[in-house]
Amino acid sequence: MDKPAAIAHRPTIAGTRHMVSTGHYLASHAAFAILEAGGNAIDAGVAAGIALGVLQSDIVNVAGVAPILVKPAGEDRVWSVAGLGGWPRALDPTLFQRAHGGSIPAGLLRTVVPAAPAAWIAALARWGTMGFGEVAAAATRFAGEGFAMYPLMAESLANNQASLARWPSTAAIYLPGGRPPRAGERFVQEDLARSLRYMADEERRVAATKGRAAGLRAARDAFYAGDIARTIVRFHEENGGLLRADDLAAFEPEVEPAVATRFRGIDVHSCPAWCQGPVLGMMLRLVDGLDLAGMGHNSPAYMHAVAEAMKLAFADREAFLGDPRFVDVPLGMLLSEEYAARRRALIRPDRAWPGMPPSGREGAGTPPGSPGAPPPPRDTSYACVVDAAGNVFSATPSDVAMDSPVIPGTGLCPSSRGSQNWADPAHPSGVAPGKRPRLTPSPALAIGREGPHAGMVMPFGTPGGDVQLQAMLQVFLNIFVFGMGEQEAVEAPRFATHSFPDSFEPHRYQPGWLNLESRLPRASGEALAALGHDVHWWPDYVWRAGAVCVVRRDPASGFLLGGADPRRPCYAMGW
């Protein structure tokens, strides 16, 4: 039980120059081609991110969200780009309680300002070397010429056929001929290709006389103030949506220092508290005081302790985290060793909390449980790149096609991330005009500062909704506590708790629920059940357990090492 057999379906990819790992093999190829053409990690990462919005447009939208972390070569600081928009200014914060029974309904009313295009372009403008048209060329080709439908997306579209059929503009793309595409068929998104070409054409027109920076701004304005914006706004005005021209025109993503937490000489960076990223740091603080190695990898004692730590962190997420422009989030306290020690004392080796543990906020309550199984995550994807110069890129683009309609003629489904707010304005992630939802997509970037890992860099991340941080934590511990290689670490069997309110509407909560992948011993599940966990079994290599991608620069050898999760069509490429 101390360590699973070191067997992986794929090798860890090793390179000496540059490395990329993403949620789809064609996105990895697009990023690698940019690197080979002389672009840096930011150029390549943006190329991958936009490509994922085409190749996985059921779960990633070109007009969705794109939280980004960047460590520029030669700089010690890690930067966060807030690829997340807020609610339209026209929102009445009492709307959903007053007119929708306390829920945020599917459709246009879930739309927040789409942030991904501005975030990608902001990263290019500040740290990249190429233009929007150059890095979006592969995505434009995948959209216009099509690509082979792959099994996971085919399954997703089939499972969500009823939701996709609600809107004719969505059904025309994702249910061509009245049915979802089958694996192996060519899937084309011509309207989406046309939108990307329009942005690139506007860039080219302006850059020809005014230079690269002005060209990038023109690509941004094509989306937020040009024909695309006018088309989006007109559709909202005609169909009861709230998004207006001034919401789009005024949007600029915040660029700010990332949040960092130290774990055994390694600083793990995340985006700030407008996303759930800092919860990974809270988890690391909690488990840092446990004898994880002594428990043995994925032993019942280990899984129990880590699951209980994750539950404690999620209880504090529920009580504290929200858009820092609207909510006072005490990150200094939540990430402190002193606070973690007090919270860690609530982990009992002989008993699981029967539901979500109490948070550290005095007077915070616990919602009632929900019947049935946890819903599948709405989902997302991930991309990371490290280049020869030392630039590092980590991003988790997202937004689904089945929550709100595609805007006719654009191929775009502007961000429905309002589904991650609460209708109650008093909740830390409650709705308000201009307020951002508490985002689940949460890229990470680890840097070794001292000890045996000094000089190491490692971007990593995954899709998976509320499972994201749980999968990322386990892969991180697999590497830095149990000494696994990158590919072995991402393939090792996982577990995940759902003993807290789900981030998505209707915010279901399954007290005590713990999923285990079936490669874990049945005896371990029985031992966990005896401790009070409500144990349920996942199939082996199930996509719901996340799909972690990772690139690590090893300071001892200088090699770049890439891992990609076979639970989804992820691939690493390097040289």
C-alpha positions in Angstrom: 0.0 0.0 0.0 3.0 2.3 0.4 3.1 3.1 -3.3 1.3 1.9 -6.4 3.2 0.1 -9.0 5.1 2.5 -11.2 3.2 1.6 -14.3 1.8 4.4 -16.6 0.0 4.2 -19.9 2.4 6.7 -21.4 6.0 7.8 -20.7 6.8 11.1 -19.0 7.8 13.3 -21.9 11.3 14.8 -21.5 12.8 17.7 -23.4 15.7 20.1 -23.3 14.2 23.2 -25.0 10.5 23.7 -24.5 7.4 21.7 -23.3 3.7 22.0 -23.5 0.8 19.9 -22.0 -2.8 20.6 -22.7 -6.3 19.1 -22.6 -6.4 18.1 -26.3 -3.7 16.8 -28.5 -4.3 19.2 -31.3 -4.1 22.2 -28.9 -0.7 20.8 -27.8 0.4 20.6 -31.4 -0.8 24.2 -32.0 1.3 25.4 -29.1 4.3 23.3 -30.0 4.2 24.7 -33.5 4.3 28.3 -32.1 7.3 27.4 -30.0 9.1 25.9 -33.0 8.3 29.0 -35.0 10.1 31.2 -32.5 7.3 32.2 -30.2 7.6 32.1 -26.4 5.6 30.3 -23.8 2.9 33.0 -23.6 2.4 33.0 -27.4 2.2 29.2 -27.3 -0.1 29.1 -24.3 -2.5 31.6 -25.8 -2.5 29.6 -29.1 -3.4 26.5 -27.1 -6.1 28.3 -25.1 -7.9 29.6 -28.1 -7.6 26.2 -29.8 -9.2 24.6 -26.8 -12.2 26.9 -27.3 -12.7 25.3 -30.7 -11.6 21.7 -30.1 -13.5 21.4 -26.8 -16.2 24.0 -27.4 -18.8 22.0 -25.5 -16.8 22.8 -22.3 -14.5 25.7 -23.3 -15.7 28.8 -25.1 -13.7 31.3 -27.1 -16.0 33.9 -25.4 -15.8 32.3 -22.0 -13.4 32.6 -19.1 -9.6 32.3 -19.1 -7.8 32.7 -15.7 -4.1 32.9 -16.5 -0.8 32.7 -14.5 2.5 33.9 -16.0 6.0 33.8 -14.7 8.1 35.9 -17.2 11.7 34.9 -17.8 14.1 36.8 -15.6 11.4 37.9 -13.1 10.8 36.4 -9.7 7.1 37.4 -9.6 4.2 35.4 -10.8 1.3 37.4 -12.4 -2.4 36.6 -12.5 -4.6 37.7 -15.4 -8.2 37.8 -14.3 -9.9 36.2 -17.3 -13.3 36.5 -15.6 -16.0 39.1 -16.2 -18.7 40.4 -13.9 -22.4 40.7 -14.0 -23.9 43.3 -16.4 -24.6 46.7 -14.9 -28.3 46.3 -15.5 -28.7 43.4 -13.1 -31.1 43.9 -10.2 -29.5 41.9 -7.4 -33.0 40.8 -6.2 -34.0 39.5 -9.6 -33.4 35.8 -9.0 -35.0 35.7 -5.6 -37.9 37.8 -6.7 -38.7 36.3 -10.1 -36.9 32.9 -10.3 -37.5 31.1 -7.0 -34.0 31.8 -5.6 -32.1 30.2 -8.5 -30.2 31.5 -11.5 -31.9 30.0 -14.6 -30.1 28.6 -17.6 -30.2 30.9 -20.6 -29.1 34.5 -21.3 -29.7 35.6 -17.7 -26.6 33.6 -16.6 -24.4 35.6 -18.9 -21.5 37.6 -17.3 -19.1 39.7 -19.4 -17.0 37.3 -21.6 -13.4 37.7 -20.5 -11.3 35.2 -22.4 -10.6 37.2 -25.6 -9.4 40.2 -23.5 -7.4 38.0 -21.2 -5.5 36.2 -24.0 -4.8 39.5 -25.7 -3.6 41.2 -22.5 -1.2 38.3 -21.9 0.1 38.6 -25.5 0.5 42.4 -25.2 2.4 42.3 -21.9 4.6 39.2 -22.3 4.2 37.7 -25.8 6.0 38.4 -29.1 3.4 37.5 -31.7 0.1 38.8 -32.9 -3.4 37.6 -32.3 -3.8 36.3 -35.8 -0.6 34.3 -35.7 -1.5 32.5 -32.5 -5.1 32.0 -33.4 -4.3 30.6 -36.8 -4.5 27.0 -35.7 -7.8 27.5 -33.9 -9.3 29.3 -36.9 -8.3 26.3 -39.1 -9.7 23.8 -36.7 -13.0 25.7 -36.7 -13.3 26.4 -40.4 -11.9 23.1 -41.8 -13.1 21.0 -38.9 -11.5 18.2 -36.9 -12.3 14.6 -36.1 -14.9 14.4 -33.4 -13.4 12.4 -30.5 -15.2 10.1 -28.1 -15.3 12.3 -25.0 -16.9 15.3 -26.8 -19.3 13.0 -28.7 -20.4 11.5 -25.4 -20.7 15.0 -23.9 -22.9 16.3 -26.8 -25.0 13.1 -26.7 -25.6 13.3 -23.0 -26.5 17.0 -23.2 -28.6 16.7 -26.4 -31.8 18.0 -24.7 -30.1 21.1 -23.3 -28.4 21.9 -26.7 -31.7 21.5 -28.5 -33.3 24.3 -26.5 -31.9 27.0 -28.7 -31.9 26.8 -32.6 -28.6 28.6 -32.9 -26.9 26.1 -30.6 -28.6 23.1 -32.1 -27.5 24.1 -35.6 -23.9 23.7 -34.6 -23.9 20.9 -32.1 -26.8 18.8 -33.4 -26.3 19.0 -37.2 -29.0 17.1 -39.0 -30.9 16.8 -35.8 -28.4 14.6 -33.9 -25.1 15.0 -32.1 -21.9 14.2 -34.2 -20.5 10.8 -33.7 -16.9 10.0 -33.0 -14.8 10.0 -36.2 -17.1 12.5 -38.0 -15.8 15.9 -39.2 -17.0 18.7 -36.9 -17.0 22.2 -38.4 -17.8 25.5 -36.8 -17.7 28.0 -39.6 -19.3 30.9 -37.8 -16.7 30.6 -35.1 -14.0 30.6 -37.7 -15.5 33.7 -39.2 -15.4 35.5 -35.8 -11.7 34.6 -35.3 -10.9 35.8 -38.8 -12.7 39.1 -38.2 -10.6 39.7 -35.1 -7.4 38.8 -36.9 -8.3 41.0 -40.0 -8.9 44.0 -37.7 -5.6 43.4 -36.1 -3.8 43.2 -39.4 -5.5 46.3 -40.8 -4.3 48.4 -37.8 -0.9 46.8 -37.2 0.1 47.5 -40.8 0.4 51.2 -40.0 0.4 51.5 -36.2 2.4 48.4 -35.0 1.9 45.3 -33.0 0.5 46.9 -29.8 -2.2 48.8 -31.7 -3.0 45.7 -33.7 -3.6 43.7 -30.6 -5.9 46.4 -29.3 -7.8 46.4 -32.6 -8.3 42.6 -32.2 -9.6 43.2 -28.7 -11.9 46.1 -29.9 -13.3 43.9 -32.7 -14.7 41.7 -30.1 -15.7 44.2 -27.4 -16.7 47.2 -29.5 -17.0 46.0 -33.1 -19.3 43.8 -35.0 -19.1 40.9 -32.6 -20.1 43.1 -29.6 -23.0 44.6 -31.6 -24.3 41.2 -32.5 -24.1 39.9 -28.9 -25.8 43.0 -27.5 -28.6 43.0 -30.1 -29.4 39.4 -29.3 -29.5 40.2 -25.6 -31.7 43.2 -26.1 -34.1 41.2 -28.3 -34.3 38.1 -26.1 -34.4 39.4 -22.5 -30.7 39.3 -21.7 -28.9 41.9 -19.6 -25.6 42.4 -21.4 -25.1 45.8 -23.0 -22.6 47.7 -25.1 -21.0 49.6 -22.2 -20.5 46.3 -20.2 -18.4 45.0 -23.1 -16.6 48.2 -24.0 -15.4 48.8 -20.5 -14.1 45.4 -19.7 -10.3 45.1 -19.0 -8.9 42.1 -17.2 -7.0 42.8 -14.0 -3.3 42.0 -14.0 -2.1 41.5 -10.4 0.4 39.5 -8.4 -0.6 35.9 -7.8 -1.4 34.4 -4.4 1.4 32.2 -3.0 1.6 29.5 -0.3 4.8 27.7 0.7 4.8 24.0 1.1 8.2 22.4 2.1 10.3 24.9 0.2 7.9 25.2 -2.8 5.8 28.3 -3.4 2.5 27.3 -5.0 0.8 30.2 -6.8 -2.8 30.7 -7.7 -5.1 33.4 -9.0 -6.6 35.6 -6.2 -9.9 35.0 -4.4 -12.2 35.8 -7.3 -11.5 32.1 -8.0 -11.2 29.1 -5.8 -7.4 28.9 -6.4 -6.3 30.0 -2.9 -8.2 27.0 -1.6 -5.3 24.8 -2.9 -3.0 26.8 -0.7 -5.3 26.2 2.3 -5.3 22.5 1.6 -1.5 22.4 1.4 -1.2 24.2 4.7 -3.5 21.7 6.3 -1.8 18.5 5.0 1.7 20.0 5.6 1.3 19.2 9.3 0.5 15.5 8.6 2.8 12.6 8.3 1.6 11.8 4.8 4.6 9.7 3.8 4.3 7.7 7.0 0.6 6.9 6.3 1.5 5.4 2.9 0.3 6.5 -0.5 -3.5 6.1 -0.9 -3.7 4.0 2.3 -7.1 4.4 4.1 -5.4 6.6 6.7 -3.9 8.8 3.9 -7.2 9.1 2.0 -9.2 9.8 5.1 -6.8 12.6 6.3 -6.5 14.3 2.9 -10.3 14.1 2.3 -10.9 15.6 5.7 -8.4 18.4 5.0 -10.1 19.1 1.7 -13.5 19.3 3.4 -12.2 21.8 5.9 -10.8 24.0 3.1 -14.0 23.8 1.1 -16.0 24.8 4.3 -13.9 28.0 4.4 -14.3 28.5 0.7 -18.1 28.5 1.2 -17.8 30.9 4.1 -15.2 33.4 2.9 -14.4 33.4 -0.8 -15.9 35.9 -3.3 -14.9 38.7 -5.6 -12.4 40.8 -3.5 -13.8 44.0 -5.1 -17.0 43.3 -3.2 -16.1 40.9 -0.3 -13.4 41.3 2.4 -11.6 38.0 2.0 -9.0 37.5 4.9 -6.5 35.6 2.8 -3.7 36.3 5.1 -5.5 34.6 7.9 -6.8 31.7 5.8 -3.3 30.9 4.4 -1.4 31.3 7.7 0.3 28.4 9.5 -1.4 29.4 12.8 -4.9 29.2 11.3 -4.1 25.9 9.6 -2.9 24.4 12.9 -6.2 25.3 14.5 -8.2 23.9 11.6 -6.0 20.8 11.4 -6.9 19.9 15.0 -10.5 19.2 13.7 -9.2 16.2 11.7 -9.8 13.0 13.7 -8.0 9.9 12.6 -10.8 7.7 13.8 -13.9 9.5 12.5 -15.0 11.5 9.4 -17.0 14.6 9.7 -20.5 13.4 8.7 -20.9 16.4 6.4 -19.1 19.7 5.7 -17.1 20.7 8.8 -17.7 24.1 10.4 -15.9 26.9 8.8 -13.7 29.4 10.5 -16.3 32.1 10.2 -18.2 32.5 13.4 -21.9 32.0 12.9 -21.7 30.6 9.4 -24.3 27.8 8.9 -24.4 24.6 6.9 -27.0 24.2 4.1 -29.3 21.1 4.0 -28.1 18.1 2.1 -29.3 17.2 -1.4 -30.7 13.8 -2.4 -29.0 11.7 -5.1 -25.6 11.7 -6.7 -23.4 14.8 -7.3 -24.0 16.2 -10.8 -21.3 15.9 -13.4 -19.0 19.0 -13.5 -19.9 21.6 -16.2 -16.2 21.4 -17.0 -13.3 23.1 -18.6 -9.8 22.4 -19.9 -6.2 23.4 -19.2 -2.9 24.4 -20.9 0.6 24.9 -19.6 3.9 25.8 -21.4 7.5 26.3 -20.3 10.0 27.6 -22.9 13.8 27.6 -23.2 14.2 31.2 -21.9 12.3 30.4 -18.7 8.9 31.9 -19.4 6.1 29.9 -17.8 2.4 29.9 -18.7 -0.6 28.2 -16.9 -4.2 28.7 -17.9 -7.6 27.1 -17.3 -10.1 28.3 -20.0 -13.7 27.3 -19.7 -17.4 27.8 -20.3 -20.0 25.4 -21.6 -22.2 25.4 -24.7 -25.3 23.9 -23.0 -26.1 26.6 -20.4 -27.0 29.5 -22.7 -27.5 30.0 -26.4 -24.9 30.6 -29.1 -25.2 34.1 -30.5 -26.5 33.5 -34.1 -23.8 34.2 -36.7 -20.9 34.3 -34.3 -20.4 30.6 -33.1 -19.9 32.1 -29.7 -21.6 31.4 -26.4 -20.7 34.3 -24.1 -19.8 33.3 -20.6 -22.6 31.6 -18.6 -20.4 31.6 -15.5 -23.2 33.3 -13.6 -24.1 29.8 -12.8 -21.4 29.9 -10.1 -23.0 32.7 -8.2 -25.7 32.4 -5.5 -29.1 34.1 -6.0 -28.8 35.4 -2.4 -26.8 38.7 -2.5 -25.7 38.1 1.1 -23.7 35.0 0.2 -20.0 35.7 -0.4 -20.5 34.7 -4.0 -24.0 36.3 -4.2 -25.0 38.3 -7.3 -24.4 42.0 -7.7 -23.9 44.3 -10.7 -20.3 44.2 -11.8 -19.4 41.4 -9.4 -17.5 38.3 -10.6 -18.6 34.8 -9.7 -16.4 32.6 -7.5 -14.7 30.8 -10.4 -13.8 27.1 -10.2 -11.2 27.1 -13.0 -7.9 27.7 -11.1 -4.5 27.3 -12.8 -1.5 26.7 -10.5 2.2 27.4 -10.9 4.8 26.0 -8.4 8.3 27.4 -7.9 11.0 25.7 -5.8 12.5 28.3 -3.5 14.8 26.3 -1.2 15.9 22.8 -0.4 16.1 20.0 -2.9 13.6 21.6 -5.2 15.2 25.1 -5.4 15.1 26.3 -9.0 12.2 24.0 -10.0 9.2 25.5 -11.9 6.0 23.5 -12.5 2.7 24.8 -14.0 -0.2 22.4 -13.5 -3.9 22.3 -13.6 -7.0 20.4 -14.7 -10.7 20.5 -15.6 -13.3 19.1 -13.2 -15.3 21.8 -11.4 -15.1 21.2 -7.6 -12.8 18.2 -8.3 -10.1 20.4 -9.8 -8.2 21.3 -6.6 -8.6 17.8 -5.2 -7.0 16.3 -8.3 -4.3 18.9 -8.4 -3.5 18.4 -4.7 -3.1 14.7 -5.1 -0.9 15.0 -8.2 1.3 17.6 -6.4 1.6 15.3 -3.3 2.3 12.3 -5.6 5.3 14.2 -7.0 6.7 16.0 -4.0 5.9 13.7 -1.1 5.9 10.3 -2.8 8.6 10.9 -5.5 6.5 9.8 -8.5 7.4 10.9 -12.0 5.0 13.3 -13.7 3.1 10.8 -15.8 2.9 8.3 -13.0 1.6 11.1 -10.7 -1.2 12.1 -13.0 -2.3 8.5 -13.7 -2.3 7.3 -10.1 -5.9 6.5 -8.8 -7.8 9.4 -7.2 -10.5 10.1 -4.7 -12.8 13.1 -4.3 -15.2 14.4 -1.7 -18.5 16.2 -2.4 -19.3 17.0 1.2 -19.8 20.7 0.6 -22.2 22.8 -1.6 -21.4 22.4 -5.3 -20.1 25.6 -7.0 -22.7 25.4 -9.8 -26.4 26.0 -9.7 -28.4 24.5 -8.0 -25.4 24.1 -5.5 -26.2 20.6 -4.5 -24.6 19.2 -1.3 -24.0 15.5 -0.6 -22.9 15.2 3.1 -20.1 12.7 3.5 -20.0 11.6 -0.2 -16.6 10.3 -1.2 -15.7 8.9 -4.6 -12.9 6.4 -5.1 -11.5 5.2 -8.5 -12.0 1.5 -8.9 -8.2 0.7 -9.0 -8.2 1.5 -5.3 -8.6 -1.7 -3.1 -12.2 -2.5 -2.1 -10.8 -3.1 1.4 -9.7 0.5 1.5 -13.3 1.6 0.6 -14.6 -0.5 3.4 -12.1 1.0 5.9 -13.2 4.5 4.8 -16.8 3.6 5.2 -16.1 2.4 8.7 -14.7 5.8 9.5 -18.0 7.4 8.4 -17.4 8.3 4.8 -20.3 7.7 2.3 -18.1 5.7 -0.2 -19.1 5.5 -3.9 -17.0 3.9 -6.7 -16.0 5.6 -9.9 -14.8 3.5 -13.0 -11.1 3.4 -13.7 -9.6 6.5 -15.3 -13.0 8.3 -15.2 -13.1 11.7 -16.7 -14.9 13.1 -13.7 -11.7 12.6 -11.6 -10.1 15.4 -13.6 -7.4 15.5 -16.3 -4.3 16.9 -14.8 -1.6 18.3 -17.2 1.8 19.3 -15.8 5.2 20.5 -17.0 8.2 20.5 -14.6 11.6 21.9 -15.1 13.9 19.6 -13.1 16.7 21.7 -11.5 19.1 18.8 -11.2 19.1 17.6 -14.8 17.8 20.8 -16.5 15.2 18.7 -18.4 11.6 19.7 -19.0 9.3 16.9 -18.0 5.7 16.7 -19.2 2.8 14.6 -18.0 -0.8 14.5 -19.5 -3.8 12.7 -18.1 -5.2 9.7 -20.1 -8.6 10.2 -18.5 -9.2 12.7 -21.3 -7.5 13.5 -24.7 -4.6 15.3 -23.0 -1.1 15.2 -24.5 2.3 16.6 -23.7 4.8 17.5 -26.4 8.3 18.8 -26.0 11.8 18.9 -27.4 
